[in-house]
């Protein structure tokens, strides 16, 4: 089932709709603003639980700075000093995170009103365009993301094309708390990351260019453990980011759908696995969530009340030739998938 209703009016006067998908197992609400994931209800031990944070009105979506639930790009995550070279030409991007570029810039994909068309009984495809030079990126880019409910899974299929050589890195910035979107504190959730290594950062959360083993460090989530268990340790990488906010290198081959993460709530029994075709996953422990507007139903969202698991190419990839590259050329299609799969642990 798919239902579409008005949600509000954006600053530019365009109408924003809310689209609900329901297959009897999962219920998912999405906005045409930012192609954002606003809600996702899964079955817990004691009944349905909405596990995704969101807001109740357009004003809060447009004033918040957390990229709440949105599809972000053209380049998700950071590019150092808003600058990169591509085929001998230097490009200067908008800088919206100190001296760095973040999530496509202040007018990135997260701030657009996307078109939406049904895709089967429990799917919807959002599409938009980013013109040549927007936020400094080359090429007219056409972007789409299809959300589909498939049994107990939500599948996101990304697609992008450009008429000039450019870079592309798309992800969804959903905030998850499997205890419930309005349940304060997400650090008692259990997390596994299927990654032998991660990319350490310098101040500003820019990668050093190294790929470092997680073994023997608080970054080791190869075996599931409680998120908050080691988040406060005196470890330089945690100190730089006020907790976990790093890119892990997903085990396996880029381009093949494979496990990237597992998140589980001992309280509700809800387990979510993340699968992706992308090379990395950014685990963000909600360290900077203070200052959020009131959430759905007036819920108060604060520091570490949710986590993000953003599948991606590595941060600042255009400036690190040894990282997996995300160059998109005319005639090519940038095509990747991420699947959030739910089950219940009794």
Buried (B, 14 or more C-beta within 10 A) or exposed (E): EBEBEEBBEBEEEEEBBBBBBBBEBBBBBBBBBBBBBBBBBBBBEEEEBBBBBBBBEBBBBBEBEBBBBBBBBBBBBBBBBBBBEBEEEEBEBBBBBEEBBBBBBBEBBBBBBBEBEEBEEBBBBBBBEBEEEBBBBBBBBBBBBBBBBBEBBBBBBBBBBBBBBBBBBBBBBBBBBBBBBBBBBBBBBBBBBBBBBBBBBEEBBBBEBEBBEBEEBBBBBBEEBBBBEBBEEEEEBBEBBEBBBBBBBBBBEBEEBBBBBBBBBEBBBBBBBBBBBBBBBBBBBBBBBEEBBEBBEEBEBEBBBBBBBBBBBBBBBBBBEEBBBBBBBEEEEBEBBBBBBBBEEE
